[in-house]
Amino acid sequence: MGGIGDIGVSNFNIQHLQLLKHSPPKWNQFEISPFLQRRELVNYCHRQGIQIVAHSPLVKGQKLDTPELITIANNCGCTPAQLLLAWSVHRGFVTIPCSSKREHLQANLDTKEIMLPTEVMQQLDGFEESYATHPQHC
Ligand SMILES: NC(=O)c1ccc[n+]([C@@H]2O[C@H](COP(=O)([O-])OP(=O)(O)OC[C@H]3O[C@@H](n4cnc5c(N)ncnc54)[C@H](OP(=O)(O)O)[C@@H]3O)[C@@H](O)[C@H]2O)c1
């Protein structure tokens, strides 16, 4: 008979996770992007060894026309969407963008080839504005 392997959770905040501190989940999926960095929650997950899964890493496309993001993307030779995904991957998140277009799916896959220097990561960290596309229960 098979058993349960790993259990993950979604949209859990620190208070939720503290209830599970003796048996932490393998991963926690929540919205995270340069525009919503959830640093306390990220640090808590790291301390507990919980893998972060980043949903809505493209901010549902709502921030792709941000001028500063476009400038940095141009300098890096990628698109704003790829830049957001590269930031997420560089932070160590399992990132799950969604697209209905073949060319976007390919561009998103190509993100894994993009190396971002520390100064670019720092620039992107400066985009924090607690901008959420979903109501934040956590
Ligand atoms: N656990 C939860 O509560 C929760 C909540 C929300 C979402 N999710 C999951 O998170 C995943 C993705 O989230 P999401 O769909 O909310 O948001 P997202 O991935 O941040 O954004 C999707 C939007 O980005 C556009 N896009 C994708 N690739 C692009 C590219 N290369 N260039 C330009 N635009 C691009 C898509 O348009 P096109 O279709 O035109 O490419 C679509 O409008 C899904 O698997 C979803 O199930 C989980």
The ligand as a Gaussian input file, in Angstrom:
#p B3LYP/6-31G(d) Opt

LIG

0 1
 N       -2.508000      28.916000      -5.109000
 C       -3.202000      29.976000      -5.471000
 O       -3.959000      30.561000      -4.694000
 C       -3.041000      30.537000      -6.852000
 C       -3.627000      31.763000      -7.181000
 C       -3.442000      32.270000      -8.470000
 C       -2.706000      31.573000      -9.413000
 N       -2.159000      30.374000      -9.058000
 C       -1.381000      29.616000     -10.059000
 O       -0.266000      30.384000     -10.495000
 C       -0.016000      30.113000     -11.877000
 C        0.138000      31.399000     -12.682000
 O       -0.539000      32.450000     -12.127000
 P       -1.425000      33.530000     -12.882000
 O       -1.965000      33.014000     -14.136000
 O       -2.329000      34.060000     -11.831000
 O       -0.435000      34.713000     -13.209000
 P        0.953000      34.974000     -13.983000
 O        1.636000      33.734000     -14.410000
 O        1.652000      35.944000     -13.094000
 O        0.453000      35.809000     -15.249000
 C       -0.216000      35.255000     -16.325000
 C       -0.356000      36.371000     -17.339000
 O        0.931000      36.692000     -17.874000
 C        0.906000      36.648000     -19.287000
 N        2.188000      36.108000     -19.756000
 C        2.675000      34.865000     -19.551000
 N        3.891000      34.748000     -20.102000
 C        4.170000      35.936000     -20.701000
 C        5.272000      36.430000     -21.437000
 N        6.355000      35.680000     -21.666000
 N        5.231000      37.713000     -21.895000
 C        4.149000      38.490000     -21.655000
 N        3.075000      38.078000     -20.946000
 C        3.082000      36.808000     -20.476000
 C       -0.251000      35.745000     -19.638000
 O       -0.811000      36.144000     -20.860000
 P       -0.798000      35.175000     -22.147000
 O       -1.759000      34.045000     -21.863000
 O       -1.260000      36.106000     -23.216000
 O        0.608000      34.700000     -22.335000
 C       -1.238000      36.008000     -18.505000
 O       -2.038000      37.152000     -18.767000
 C       -1.149000      29.236000     -12.351000
 O       -0.652000      27.914000     -12.399000
 C       -2.204000      29.358000     -11.292000
 O       -2.953000      28.167000     -11.123000
 C       -2.296000      29.852000      -7.810000

